[in-house]
Amino acid sequence: MDAAQTIRDSIADVNAMRLHRRGDPALGDAVGRVKALQARRFRGTYADLMVSPSFGPATRFFLEELYSDADYTDRDQQFSRIAGTLQTVFPQPVVATAVALAVLHAQTEGLDQDMGRAWALATPAAATDTHDAAARYVAAWRQVGQRHAREQQLQRVLAMGTDLARLTRTPGLRMMLRMMRGPAHAAGMGALQQFLEAGFDTFGQLARQRGAVERFLQMIEQRESALIASLFDAAPVTCGTQLAATLGQAR
């Protein structure tokens, strides 16, 4: 399957899930709560990196572009609309990164929607208290299961970071991206352009420090792997307590 079709199919899946949630407000609310809690969890897990001069920009990029509860509808619509011309406008390494982003986005949205369903069934309580919300999240996570999908999702996130770092080493690509800014916006690809420039600049800055990209991605892998293992294997009360503490560290 070519790049354009992969992007179209991924975004079509995401749009179908959004449409389904619009027809089921309770599910939409539950998915929103799950996404908000996950973004808060990320801020707590990486509170130290968020304020790090070296790793802060890359951490915020991951939060805003991959772990956020933001609405990516505009970016998705642009991806779908210009998928056919993407390969003629951007160089192949950039196209591959765009495809990887679309696939990761669809997988994340699917897991979040499954979590929303499980969250809605966990208990009729609102779970606004941090400890209640953490316990409810653990219960929903275990109801959904899909350990392989969770581990695959993490590997795709790490691969995204590796790809962006690799792009920064491509001679002349930063200048090319800058020159493409006007044409990309004119062609309706402003959101994709913004993602690529932000990723390029963020990881370009990190790559100037010897071994920094590898250390950053290693920390992401270690912490996220530990979280996944805890959510699946730890005693529910212990896991809920740990998650509540992490949520309390969010900035």
Disulfide bonds with the S-S distance in Angstrom:
none
